[in-house]
Amino acid sequence: MKRLLASVATTALALGGLLVATAAPASAHSGGPVADCQSLKVDLWAYAPGNGLTVVVDGTTLEPRSFDGHFKKTYELDPTQDHTWSVAVDASDNSRYDKSWKGSTTACEAPEEESPVQVGVYVYPKLDAGRPAAWENSGPQKIVASDEVALPEKPWDKTWLVAPLDLEAVREVAKTIEPDVTTEDLCTAWGVQQDLVDLPGGLDDLPTDIRYSPDGKHLGDFPAGTLIAWDHQDLANLFPEGACDTPEPVDEPVVAPATPVVPTAVEVCGAELTERNLPAESAQFRYTATAEGVVAEPKDASVEFSTETAGLGYVVAEDGRSALFPIADLLPSEEACALVPGTIEAVCQGDVPYLGYAVALPEGVTVDEENPLTITFLHPTGGEDYVVSDQALSGTLLWPGASAEEPKQWPGFVRNEDGSYTETEGNYAWTRDGVQVLFEVNPSYSTVVSYPPATSACANPPVAPVAAEDVPAPGQASGPALATTGATVAGAAAFAALLVGGGALVFWLRRRVQS
């Protein structure tokens, strides 16, 4: 009996365990969908094999499929739109375990946008070209570029740096700091500073100029708390590859024709060209006084001489870079400056030949010297002239080669030891056949003066020897050493009548000049 009860109990327990084992999966069906504005998540587990699944979003069936035991998947939703959805499970073990869910989502709320921050890019000449770019090594800075960006999560990663920089844009800005800057300078001696800042006024608050100062009083400092990050580099690092090998651009000048001003003429005879005769320097031309005249030169390559220049009297050089106004066209004419002659002729005082003369200055000409006249006997064949200077405007001059004192001399003769004279080709013999005599102050006048005729008592020495003291024969006469200005009182009286007419002329001309 006990064995029978034990068998029955064992069988009952076995059947009960089988029933429990069979019912366990159905009773453990778990999971379901979870939806938000961005996604629909479906997570199902503890199902028997062969279950059916349908997922529908906004009326579109996404999952007509089956799954075994466990299913997990996330469906992305457009966060800017509202959505409807449904999920249905057709359980394989028993229809009473079928399950369905449905719902809707609302579009996500847009996050508030953060205000952008600013990037300012500044170029500068380095104080020491051999040292790296740095705040303490920066000369005057000028802004060359700017931008607005979202605030980086890690500003010191420097993902906000602006690069590459345009060479031409940098060159234009750099010239406002150093007008003669070259590409080589930019690539070897310049730096760039980039600043990430958060300014209340945005880009409008970025300074255009920044200057480092050792005393801390910098120009263009950012307001406290607005500087987020910064960076210094040599400018060449931020140029495109090969930019530093670009040839220096050549600016072709725009050439404009211009006309120089005519110089002021010299009005006084004998005066020289001075600065007072030059036109005032203009934006186009500078003027220089030279021995040849007045030179006009364009001040730069953008100026060329107009076609009217030659018509004014200028002679333009072949290269077109200068023009000469000849000095001959600026000085008074020879006719206007010629001396006014009075009586000029050869005369004798006793037996001595003289040149008697009277000249006057042209109207308007004055001189500061008491004896301004130079008298020159011009050699007819190019030999040495006979010149006497510091003479009055009228008077007498001992003839070249003559002597009024013992032993007397006459041109073209030499005195022998016995007191006789021998004719010679020396001792100014060339003055006996009519000689050109030039009278000069600043103006000049010349005329031919004839030596007294041979029959004149003063023309030649006496024929017979003169018994006198033994005087050595003179050598060849030489110009001024033989000159004696004026004459003896007796000689002057004898010549006075000859010069009455010439003296009257000089007196009249002088009175006219002084009046």
C-alpha positions in Angstrom: 0.0 0.0 0.0 2.8 2.4 0.9 4.5 1.6 -2.4 1.3 2.4 -4.3 0.9 5.8 -2.6 4.6 6.7 -3.3 4.1 5.9 -7.0 1.0 8.0 -7.2 2.7 10.9 -5.5 5.7 10.6 -7.8 3.5 10.6 -10.9 1.5 13.6 -9.6 4.7 15.6 -9.0 6.0 14.7 -12.4 2.8 15.9 -14.2 2.7 19.0 -12.1 6.3 19.8 -13.0 5.5 19.2 -16.7 2.6 21.6 -16.5 4.7 24.3 -14.8 7.5 23.8 -17.4 5.0 24.2 -20.2 3.3 27.3 -18.9 6.4 29.2 -17.8 7.4 30.9 -21.2 3.8 32.2 -21.8 3.5 33.7 -18.4 7.0 35.4 -18.8 6.3 37.3 -22.0 7.9 40.7 -21.3 8.9 44.1 -22.7 7.3 46.6 -25.0 7.9 49.8 -26.9 9.1 53.1 -25.5 8.8 56.3 -27.6 10.1 59.9 -27.3 10.4 62.8 -29.8 13.6 61.3 -31.3 13.0 57.6 -31.5 10.7 54.5 -31.0 12.5 51.7 -29.1 11.0 48.2 -29.2 12.4 45.6 -26.7 10.6 42.2 -26.4 11.9 39.1 -24.6 10.8 35.7 -23.0 8.7 34.8 -26.1 8.4 31.4 -27.7 9.8 30.9 -31.2 7.9 32.0 -34.3 6.1 35.1 -33.1 4.8 37.7 -35.5 5.6 41.5 -35.2 4.2 44.6 -36.9 5.6 48.1 -36.4 3.8 51.1 -37.9 5.0 54.7 -37.8 2.8 57.5 -39.2 0.8 55.0 -41.2 3.8 53.3 -42.7 4.5 49.6 -41.8 8.1 49.3 -40.9 8.3 45.7 -39.6 6.1 43.0 -40.9 8.3 40.1 -39.6 8.7 37.3 -37.1 11.0 36.8 -34.3 12.1 34.1 -31.9 12.2 34.6 -28.2 13.8 38.1 -28.2 13.5 41.3 -30.4 15.2 44.6 -29.8 15.4 47.6 -32.3 15.3 51.4 -32.2 13.5 53.4 -35.0 14.8 57.0 -35.4 12.1 59.7 -35.6 12.3 63.2 -37.1 12.7 65.3 -33.9 11.1 68.3 -35.6 7.8 66.5 -36.3 4.9 64.9 -34.4 4.4 61.2 -35.0 1.9 58.3 -34.4 3.0 54.7 -33.9 1.8 51.2 -33.1 3.4 47.9 -32.3 1.6 44.5 -32.4 2.8 41.0 -31.4 1.1 37.8 -32.6 2.3 35.3 -29.9 3.0 31.8 -31.4 2.1 29.9 -28.2 -1.4 31.2 -27.6 -3.5 33.9 -29.0 -4.4 35.0 -25.5 -0.7 36.2 -25.3 -1.1 38.5 -28.3 -0.2 42.1 -27.4 -0.5 45.5 -29.1 0.6 49.1 -28.2 0.1 52.5 -29.8 0.9 56.1 -29.1 2.1 59.4 -30.4 5.1 61.8 -30.0 5.5 65.5 -30.0 8.3 67.3 -31.8 11.3 68.0 -29.7 11.7 71.5 -28.4 14.5 73.4 -30.3 17.5 74.0 -28.0 18.4 77.6 -27.3 21.2 78.8 -29.6 24.3 80.2 -27.9 25.5 83.6 -29.0 28.5 83.3 -31.4 32.0 84.4 -30.5 34.5 86.3 -32.6 37.8 85.7 -34.2 40.1 88.6 -35.0 43.2 88.1 -37.2 46.0 90.7 -36.9 49.3 91.0 -38.8 52.4 92.8 -37.5 56.1 93.3 -38.1 58.1 91.5 -35.5 60.4 93.6 -33.4 63.1 91.1 -33.8 62.9 89.2 -37.1 65.1 86.4 -35.7 62.8 85.5 -32.8 59.4 83.7 -33.1 56.2 85.6 -33.3 54.9 86.5 -29.9 53.0 89.2 -28.0 56.2 90.7 -26.6 57.8 90.6 -30.1 55.0 92.3 -32.0 55.1 95.7 -33.6 52.0 97.7 -34.5 49.1 95.3 -35.4 46.4 95.8 -38.0 43.3 93.6 -38.5 43.3 91.7 -41.7 40.3 89.3 -41.3 37.5 88.4 -38.9 34.8 85.8 -38.4 32.0 84.7 -36.0 32.0 81.1 -34.9 30.2 78.9 -32.3 32.1 78.7 -29.0 34.2 75.6 -29.3 34.0 73.0 -26.4 37.8 73.1 -26.2 39.0 76.6 -27.3 42.7 75.7 -26.8 42.4 73.0 -29.4 42.5 76.1 -31.8 40.1 74.6 -34.3 38.8 78.1 -34.7 42.0 79.5 -36.3 41.6 81.2 -39.7 43.9 79.8 -42.4 45.1 80.2 -45.1 45.5 84.0 -45.3 45.4 85.7 -48.7 48.8 87.2 -49.6 47.4 90.2 -51.5 45.0 91.1 -48.7 47.8 90.9 -46.2 50.1 93.0 -48.4 47.5 95.8 -48.6 47.1 96.0 -44.9 50.8 95.6 -44.2 51.5 98.6 -46.4 49.5 100.8 -44.1 52.1 99.9 -41.4 55.2 99.9 -43.6 54.6 101.4 -47.0 57.7 99.8 -48.6 57.1 96.3 -47.2 58.0 93.4 -49.6 56.8 89.8 -50.0 60.2 88.7 -48.6 59.6 90.9 -45.5 56.2 89.4 -44.9 57.6 85.9 -45.3 60.6 86.4 -43.0 60.0 89.2 -40.6 56.2 89.4 -39.9 53.9 87.6 -37.5 50.1 87.1 -37.1 48.0 87.1 -33.9 44.6 85.5 -33.8 42.2 86.2 -30.9 39.1 84.3 -29.9 36.9 86.7 -28.0 33.3 87.1 -26.8 32.5 90.8 -27.3 29.1 92.3 -26.4 28.9 94.1 -29.7 30.1 91.2 -31.9 32.4 91.9 -34.8 31.8 95.6 -34.6 33.6 95.7 -31.2 36.8 94.2 -32.7 39.6 96.8 -32.6 41.3 97.6 -35.9 44.6 98.4 -34.3 46.5 96.8 -31.5 49.9 97.7 -30.1 52.0 96.0 -27.5 53.5 98.2 -24.8 56.2 97.0 -22.3 54.5 99.1 -19.6 51.3 97.2 -20.0 49.4 100.2 -21.5 48.5 98.4 -24.7 46.5 99.9 -27.5 43.3 98.0 -28.4 43.1 95.8 -25.2 39.9 93.6 -25.1 37.5 94.2 -22.1 38.3 92.1 -19.1 36.8 88.6 -19.3 36.2 88.7 -23.1 39.4 87.1 -24.3 38.9 83.3 -24.6 42.0 82.0 -26.4 44.8 83.3 -28.6 47.6 82.3 -31.0 50.8 83.7 -32.5 52.5 82.4 -35.5 55.0 83.5 -38.1 53.0 84.9 -41.0 54.6 82.6 -43.6 53.0 79.6 -41.8 49.5 80.8 -42.7 50.1 81.6 -46.4 49.1 79.1 -49.1 51.9 76.8 -50.2 54.2 78.6 -52.6 52.9 82.1 -51.8 56.3 83.3 -50.5 57.8 82.4 -53.9 55.3 84.7 -55.7 57.2 87.5 -57.6 56.7 91.0 -56.2 53.9 92.7 -58.1 54.9 95.7 -60.2 52.5 98.6 -60.1 52.3 100.2 -63.5 52.2 104.0 -63.0 49.4 105.9 -64.6 51.2 108.4 -66.8 49.7 111.9 -67.1 51.0 114.6 -69.4 52.0 117.9 -67.7 53.5 121.2 -68.9 56.5 122.9 -67.0 56.5 126.6 -66.3 58.8 128.9 -68.3 61.7 130.4 -66.2 62.0 134.1 -65.5 64.4 135.8 -68.0 67.6 137.5 -66.7 67.0 141.2 -67.2 70.4 142.7 -66.3 73.3 142.4 -68.8 76.1 140.3 -67.4 74.0 138.9 -64.5 74.0 135.2 -64.0 71.1 132.7 -63.8 70.1 132.3 -60.1 67.4 130.5 -58.1 65.3 133.6 -58.4 64.8 132.8 -62.1 63.5 129.3 -61.5 59.8 128.5 -61.5 58.4 127.3 -58.1 58.5 123.6 -57.6 55.2 122.0 -58.3 53.5 118.6 -57.7 54.7 117.5 -61.1 58.2 119.2 -61.7 61.3 120.3 -59.9 63.6 122.9 -61.5 67.4 123.3 -61.5 69.7 126.1 -62.7 72.7 124.8 -64.7 75.4 126.3 -66.9 73.3 125.3 -69.9 70.1 126.7 -68.7 67.1 125.7 -66.5 66.4 121.9 -66.3 62.8 120.7 -65.5 62.4 117.1 -64.3 59.3 115.2 -63.5 59.1 114.3 -59.8 58.0 110.7 -60.5 57.3 108.2 -63.3 53.6 109.1 -63.4 54.4 112.5 -65.1 55.5 113.0 -68.7 56.1 116.2 -70.7 53.1 117.4 -72.6 53.2 118.2 -76.3 53.0 121.9 -75.4 56.4 121.8 -73.7 58.5 122.2 -76.8 56.4 125.1 -78.0 57.3 127.0 -74.8 61.0 126.8 -75.6 62.0 123.7 -73.7 64.1 121.0 -75.4 62.9 117.6 -74.1 65.6 114.9 -73.7 65.4 111.7 -75.7 64.5 109.6 -72.7 61.7 112.0 -71.8 62.8 112.4 -68.2 64.1 116.0 -68.4 63.7 119.2 -70.5 66.2 122.1 -70.9 65.3 125.7 -71.3 68.5 127.1 -73.0 70.3 129.8 -71.1 70.7 131.8 -74.4 67.0 132.3 -74.5 67.0 133.6 -70.9 69.9 136.2 -71.1 69.6 139.6 -72.7 70.7 139.8 -76.4 74.2 140.9 -77.4 72.7 143.9 -79.0 70.9 145.0 -75.9 74.1 144.6 -73.8 76.7 146.1 -76.2 78.8 149.0 -74.9 78.0 152.3 -76.5 81.2 153.5 -78.3 82.5 157.1 -78.3 85.7 158.3 -79.9 88.2 155.4 -80.2 91.5 155.9 -82.2 95.2 155.8 -82.0 96.9 159.1 -81.0 100.3 160.4 -80.3 101.4 162.4 -77.4 104.8 163.7 -78.3 106.5 160.8 -80.0 104.6 158.1 -78.0 101.6 156.2 -79.4 98.5 155.8 -77.3 95.0 154.3 -77.6 92.5 157.0 -76.9 89.0 155.7 -76.1 85.6 156.5 -74.6 82.8 154.0 -74.1 79.5 154.0 -72.1 77.3 151.4 -70.5 74.0 150.5 -72.2 70.9 152.0 -70.7 69.8 150.1 -67.6 73.2 148.6 -66.9 75.1 149.6 -63.7 78.4 148.4 -62.3 79.8 148.6 -58.8 83.5 149.1 -59.7 85.1 152.5 -60.4 87.3 151.0 -63.2 85.3 148.1 -64.7 86.7 148.1 -68.2 89.0 145.5 -69.7 90.8 146.3 -73.0 92.1 143.5 -75.2 94.2 143.8 -78.3 93.2 140.7 -80.2 96.0 138.8 -81.9 95.0 138.4 -85.6 96.4 134.9 -86.0 95.5 133.4 -82.6 98.6 134.2 -80.7 98.7 135.7 -77.3 96.4 138.7 -76.9 97.4 141.9 -75.1 95.1 142.4 -72.1 94.8 145.3 -69.7 92.1 145.3 -67.0 90.8 147.7 -64.3 90.5 150.7 -66.7 88.1 153.6 -66.6 85.3 153.9 -69.2 87.3 156.7 -71.0 90.9 157.7 -71.1 94.2 156.8 -72.8 96.3 153.6 -72.8 99.9 153.3 -73.8 100.1 151.3 -77.0 101.4 147.7 -76.7 105.2 147.6 -77.2 105.6 151.3 -76.6 107.4 153.1 -73.8 107.1 156.8 -72.8 110.2 156.7 -70.7 113.9 156.3 -71.7 114.9 154.2 -73.4 111.8 154.7 -75.4 110.3 151.8 -77.4 107.9 151.5 -80.3 106.0 148.4 -81.4 107.8 146.3 -84.0 111.2 147.7 -83.2 114.0 146.7 -80.8 116.7 149.1 -79.5 120.3 148.2 -80.2 123.2 148.9 -77.8 124.4 151.9 -79.9 121.0 153.5 -79.5 119.7 152.7 -82.9 116.6 150.7 -83.6 116.1 147.6 -85.7 112.7 146.5 -87.1 111.5 143.2 -85.7 108.5 140.9 -86.0 108.3 140.9 -82.2 107.4 143.6 -79.7 103.8 143.6 -80.8 104.5 144.3 -84.4 101.2 142.7 -85.2 99.4 145.8 -83.7 100.7 148.1 -86.4 98.6 146.9 -89.3 95.2 147.6 -87.9 94.3 145.6 -84.8 90.9 144.5 -83.4 90.5 146.0 -79.9 87.8 144.6 -77.6 86.3 146.6 -74.8 84.5 144.6 -72.0 82.6 145.3 -68.8 79.8 142.8 -68.7 78.6 144.0 -72.1 81.3 144.4 -74.7 82.2 146.3 -77.8 85.0 145.8 -80.3 86.4 147.8 -83.2 89.5 147.9 -85.4 92.0 150.6 -84.5 94.8 151.6 -86.9 98.3 152.4 -85.7 99.4 155.9 -86.5 100.7 156.1 -90.1 104.4 155.4 -90.7 105.0 159.0 -91.5 103.8 160.1 -88.1 106.5 161.3 -85.8 105.4 158.8 -83.2 105.0 155.8 -85.4 108.6 154.8 -85.6 111.9 155.5 -83.8 114.3 158.1 -85.2 116.4 156.9 -88.1 119.8 158.0 -86.7 121.2 156.4 -83.6 120.5 158.2 -80.4 123.6 159.0 -78.5 122.5 158.1 -75.0 123.4 156.2 -71.9 124.2 152.5 -72.5 120.9 150.9 -71.9 120.6 147.1 -72.4 118.3 146.1 -75.2 114.9 145.0 -74.0 113.7 141.5 -74.6 110.3 140.5 -76.1 107.6 142.7 -74.6 104.7 140.9 -72.8 101.3 142.5 -72.4 100.4 144.0 -69.1 104.1 144.4 -68.0 104.4 147.2 -70.6 101.0 148.8 -70.0 100.8 152.3 -68.5 97.3 153.7 -68.0 96.7 157.4 -68.4 99.5 159.8 -69.5 101.6 162.7 -68.4 99.9 166.0 -67.6 101.3 167.5 -70.8 100.2 164.4 -72.8 96.7 164.5 -71.3 96.4 168.2 -72.3 97.5 167.4 -75.8 94.9 164.6 -76.1 92.1 166.6 -74.5 91.0 168.2 -77.6 90.8 164.8 -79.4 88.5 163.4 -76.7 86.1 166.3 -76.4 83.6 164.7 -78.6 84.0 161.2 -77.0 83.9 162.6 -73.5 80.8 164.5 -74.2 79.2 161.3 -75.4 80.2 159.4 -72.3 79.0 162.2 -70.1 75.6 162.3 -71.9 75.2 158.5 -71.7 76.1 158.4 -68.0 73.6 161.2 -67.3 71.0 159.2 -69.1 71.7 156.0 -67.3 71.7 157.7 -63.9 68.6 159.7 -64.6 
